[in-house]
Every structure is written in C-alpha cells, then in structure tokens.
Amino acid sequence: MDASYSIRLAKDEDLDSIKKIEQEAFSDPWSDEAFANLTNSWSFVLIKDEEVIGYIFYYGVKEEKSILNFAVRSDFQGMGLGEFLLTETMQIMHNDGVKLLFLEVRVSNFKARNLYKKVGFQEIGIRKNYYRIPEEDAVVMVYNGYDL
C-alpha cells in the first residue's frame, strides 16, 4: 500500500469527517447520538494527507469483537483501501487477543460480502428484517482464521 495512507485510532475531532462519509455511504446512516463515545481503543480511521477517508468501528469483549460500522469515502473506493483498512485493523485486533470477529451486512451488499469473504469471513446465518430504509435482512458473518 502507498505509504501516504495510514491508519490510526479515531479521535473526537475526526467525527465530522466520519459523519460525512457515513451520510454518503449508507441509505440509513447513523444518528449523531450513535457516534457518541465511539472514539475508543477499537475505533480506527484511514488517513490520506492528514484527511480522514475511511473508518471502522469494533465493539465487544476481549476475545470477541464485532464490526459495527465500516466505510471508505466514495472517491477512494475501488483502490483496495477498504481491504487495507479491514485487514490491518483485524491484525491489530488479533495482536490485542481477539479470537473471533463478527459482523452483519445487508443481503444485497454483494461488494461488501465479497470483500469479507476474500479476507476469510464465512456466512453463518441471516437476521430477518435487521436493516430499515430499506427494510432488509442481514447476513451474519464470522472470522475465526486467527487460529489457522
């Protein structure tokens, strides 16, 4: 990956940029309240020239985390940056003792599902009517490749 891209922990001052990406990326974006207290030790941003161009939020307990939210700015998509952000933070999680990762993704989001499968996630179930606007089921995925 180009050395001009870096990943660091999210800071409170990143939230405006994160919210803009969120609004652009999702049909039912998170509310401002949903972002409260998300700048923690499991929240990361992707930086290019000191500008936030992507983010990923994890949540959970020591050995199990879930990916809560993950997006890359649209003008930086298709460059492998989502995969870079995902795999680098998965490694950080592993180094921190995580053994399992979970996530939910829209059934219709084939682009994201393919990315997750590419890095080793497996589809394990469906959550009926998980999403709204539009209402849609979620595919539940798990990554347990850390012990391979």
N, C-alpha and C positions, 0 to 999 in steps of 0.2 A: 504494500500500500504506500502511496505517495507520503513522504514524510511531512507534508503540510497538513495532514489530517491527524488529529489526536483525540483521545478520549480522556475525560476527567470526571470526577464527581460533580454532580449538578449543584449549583449554588442558588440561593434565593434570587439573586439578580438575573438568573437565566430564565426565570419563569415567564416573562413577557415573550421571549423568543419561542419558548416551548409551547406556550398557548397559541401563538400564531401558527406554528407547524400543526398543532392539534386541530385547529379550526379548518385548515386546508386539507388535512389528511382524512378526516372522518366525517361521515354523514350525521353522526350523533356525538359530537365532541364532548369531552368532559367539561363540567362547570368549573368556574374559578375555585369554588369550595373543594372540589375533588382534588385539586392540586396542593391543598394545604398540607404542610408537613411532609411533602414528598422529596424534599431535598435532604436525603439521608445517605447512609453509607451504601445503599443499594440503588441509587439513582444516578445515572450517568448521562453525559451529553457528548455528542460528537462535534468537534470544533474544526473549522477551516478558517484560517486567517483571523483568529480570535472571535469568530462568529459561530453561534450555535446553529448547526444544520441538521441535528438529529438528537433523539433522546431514547432512553429505555429505562423503565422503572421495574424493579423487582420488589417482591414482598414475601415474607414468610418467616420460618423459623430456621435455626442453624443449618440443618441438613437438607431442608426442602424449601425451595423458593418457587414463586410463580411470577411469570412476566405479566405485569399489569397493563402496560402500555408501551408502545414502541412505534416510532415513525421517523422518517427521514424527509426533509424538505423536498418538495416535488422536483425542483430544478436540479437536485443532486441524486435523483433516483436513476436506476439503470447503470450505475457505475460500480456496483459491488460494495457500496458503503453500508447498506443495511446489513449485509452479511458480515462485514468487518466489525461493525458495532456489536452485533449479536455474538459473534464468536469470541471477540476479545473480552466482552463482559462475562460470557459463560466461563471463560478461563479464570477471570477474577473471582467469580463465584466458587468455582472448583477450588481455587487456592485458599478460599475462605472456609472450606469444609463442606460445601454443598454437594449432595449426592444425587438429588433429583430436581428436575425443573419441570414445571407445568405451565400450560397456557391454554387460553381459549381463543379461537379465531373464527370469524364468520365462515359459514359453509361455502359461500360464494367467493371468498377471497383466495382464489387459486394461486395468485402471485405469492402471497404470504405463506400459504400452506406449502407450496413448493420450496420456498426458502427454508422453512423449518424442517422439512423432510431432508433437504440437501445437507443440513448440518447435523442430522441424526435424530430429530424428534420423530415419534411414532404417534399415529392417531389411535386413541384408545376409547373414544366414546363421543356421544352427542349430548349437548344440553339444549333441550327444547325451548324455543322462544327466548333465548338468552339475550339477544340484542333487540333494540327497538329502533325505529326510524332508519331504515325499515325493519319491521319485525323479522327476525331470522334466527335459525338455530346456530349454535356454536359447535365446532369440532374441538374436543378436548385432546390435547397432545401432551406427551411426556418425553423428557430426555433423561435417560439413565445410562448414557455412554461413558460416564466418568470412570466406571469400574472395568471397562474393557481392556 
